[in-house]
Amino acid sequence: MCKICDREIPENENFREDDELWRILPDLEGKERADALSQLAIGTCKDFAGKTSIILAEAANKIYRDLGIPEDSSDFVYTYDAIAENLAYVDDYKGAVEAGLKAWPLIEKHNMNETYEQLKWNLFEWMIKAGMYHDVRVYLERVIAAEYEQKLWES
């Protein structure tokens, strides 16, 4: 939980406090640096949200790609979610939808649905705000089908 804005940060034993990350960031390299940038992008407070978080998340993505980390890795869930949330924060709803739709299959693949449940509903809101009405219907059908399939597996 962010101390300033109470934004929930996904639980991960590798997460550190933002102050510590900013202090050690210049000394980090490779995946550790990307993970720190990703965490900072996720944990950026609403007071500092928007372009700063997007830049941090995109920098983390670049490092992950440069390291050859597959695009379907769970590392990209954090960055795409941070990008989506912060694009919406700066009223770029179409961009938020694009980033959120990149995150969602990864969330499902890595069984992170409970942690990122809100993203599913935010996508509907952002599609409507972006005037993507046809996409809302397609996405709604997809969500309903996935929920139905999940319930069948549970029964």
C-alpha positions in Angstrom: 0.0 0.0 0.0 1.4 3.4 -1.0 1.9 5.6 2.1 0.8 8.8 0.3 -2.2 7.9 -1.7 -3.2 4.4 -0.3 -3.0 2.9 -3.8 -2.8 -0.9 -3.5 0.5 -2.3 -4.8 0.4 -6.0 -5.7 2.0 -8.2 -3.0 5.4 -9.6 -3.9 8.2 -10.6 -1.6 10.7 -8.8 -3.8 8.9 -5.4 -3.6 10.9 -2.7 -1.7 9.9 0.7 -0.4 10.0 3.5 -3.1 12.5 5.5 -1.2 14.9 2.6 -1.1 14.3 1.9 -4.8 15.1 5.5 -5.9 18.3 5.3 -3.7 19.6 2.1 -5.2 18.3 2.4 -8.8 21.5 3.9 -10.2 23.4 0.8 -9.0 21.0 -1.7 -10.4 21.4 -3.4 -13.8 19.6 -5.9 -16.0 16.4 -7.5 -14.6 16.9 -6.0 -11.2 16.8 -2.5 -12.7 13.7 -3.4 -14.8 12.0 -4.9 -11.7 12.8 -1.7 -9.7 11.5 0.5 -12.5 8.3 -1.6 -12.8 7.7 -1.4 -9.1 8.2 2.4 -9.1 5.7 2.6 -12.0 3.2 0.6 -10.1 3.7 2.3 -6.8 3.8 5.9 -8.1 1.3 7.9 -6.1 -1.6 9.7 -7.7 0.3 12.9 -6.8 3.0 11.9 -9.3 1.0 9.6 -11.5 0.7 9.9 -15.3 3.6 10.4 -17.6 6.2 9.6 -14.9 4.7 6.2 -14.3 4.3 5.5 -18.0 7.9 6.4 -18.7 9.1 4.1 -15.8 7.0 1.2 -17.0 8.1 1.6 -20.7 11.7 1.7 -19.6 11.2 -1.5 -17.7 9.6 -3.1 -20.7 12.5 -2.1 -22.9 15.0 -3.7 -20.5 12.9 -6.9 -20.3 12.8 -7.1 -24.1 16.5 -6.3 -24.4 17.2 -9.1 -21.9 15.1 -11.5 -24.1 12.4 -12.0 -21.5 9.4 -13.4 -23.3 6.4 -11.0 -23.8 4.2 -13.5 -22.1 6.2 -13.3 -18.9 4.4 -12.2 -15.7 6.9 -9.3 -15.6 4.9 -7.6 -18.3 1.6 -7.8 -16.4 2.9 -5.2 -13.9 4.2 -2.8 -16.6 1.2 -3.0 -18.9 -1.2 -2.5 -16.0 0.8 0.5 -14.8 0.8 1.9 -18.3 -3.0 1.3 -18.7 -3.8 2.9 -15.3 -1.7 5.9 -16.0 -2.8 6.5 -19.6 -6.4 6.5 -18.2 -5.2 9.0 -15.5 -4.1 11.4 -18.2 -7.3 10.8 -20.2 -5.8 8.7 -23.0 -8.5 6.0 -22.7 -7.8 4.4 -26.1 -4.2 3.9 -25.1 -5.3 2.7 -21.7 -7.5 0.1 -23.4 -4.6 -1.0 -25.7 -2.3 -1.5 -22.7 -4.9 -3.2 -20.6 -5.7 -5.6 -23.3 -2.0 -6.5 -23.5 -2.1 -7.2 -19.7 -5.3 -9.2 -19.5 -4.2 -12.4 -21.4 -1.1 -12.4 -19.2 -3.1 -12.0 -16.1 -5.2 -15.0 -17.1 -2.2 -17.0 -18.1 -0.4 -16.4 -14.8 -3.5 -16.9 -12.6 -3.4 -13.3 -11.3 -7.1 -12.7 -11.8 -7.9 -11.8 -8.2 -5.1 -9.3 -7.9 -6.1 -7.6 -11.2 -9.9 -8.0 -11.1 -10.4 -4.2 -11.2 -8.6 -3.9 -14.5 -11.3 -6.0 -16.2 -13.9 -3.5 -15.1 -11.7 -0.5 -15.8 -11.4 -1.7 -19.4 -15.2 -1.4 -19.9 -15.2 2.1 -18.5 -12.2 3.2 -20.7 -13.7 1.6 -23.8 -16.9 3.6 -23.3 -15.0 6.8 -22.6 -12.9 6.2 -25.8 -16.1 5.7 -27.8 -15.1 2.1 -28.5 -18.7 0.8 -28.3 -18.3 -2.2 -30.6 -15.2 -3.3 -28.6 -17.2 -3.1 -25.4 -19.6 -5.7 -26.7 -16.9 -8.0 -28.0 -14.9 -7.7 -24.7 -18.1 -8.2 -22.6 -18.8 -11.4 -24.5 -15.2 -12.6 -23.9 -15.4 -11.8 -20.2 -18.7 -13.6 -19.8 -17.5 -16.7 -21.7 -14.3 -16.8 -19.5 -16.4 -16.4 -16.3 -18.8 -19.1 -17.5 -15.9 -21.5 -18.3 -14.3 -20.8 -14.9 -17.6 -21.7 -13.1 -17.9 -24.9 -15.1 -14.4 -25.9 -14.1 -15.2 -25.2 -10.5 -18.4 -27.3 -10.5 
